[in-house]
Amino acid sequence: MSLSAARSSALLVNYPLKQVLGLGKVLRKVLFTQDADDTNYIINQFVELSKKARTDGFLALENDAKNLRIDFQRRGVQMVVDGMDKDFITNLLETEIEFIANAIRSARRYSTRSGRIRRLSASSARCSG
């Protein structure tokens, strides 16, 4: 069994199929989105949401949660609105972050190896040709 097949098998065993299939969408977003304002947007959104939650309560965030453009942020705020336990929310979101980070590391390793293989193939083709 090749190393990439072993990794793919491990990925399928450790994560639900829905998450594995959604990996491509996540990687495209992470690798090809270069919105420098995202950090400022996220910080400003959390500042506004926290002000509103302090004055009006968590339930007042329900409409705001639906309008958030970042899926991760929207899910987190919606879980707060739904009254889920703080530790549960933290665990779930940290697991998602870890999953995405592992996927990015795997993609980076794969792309590095693919590049090396292409260079070696091109080099051997020049030598034999």
Summary of the structure (lengths in Angstrom):
residues: 129
radius of gyration: 20.6
end to end distance: 31.2
largest distance: 74.1
contacts: 278
relative contact order: 0.08
helix: 85%
strand: 0%
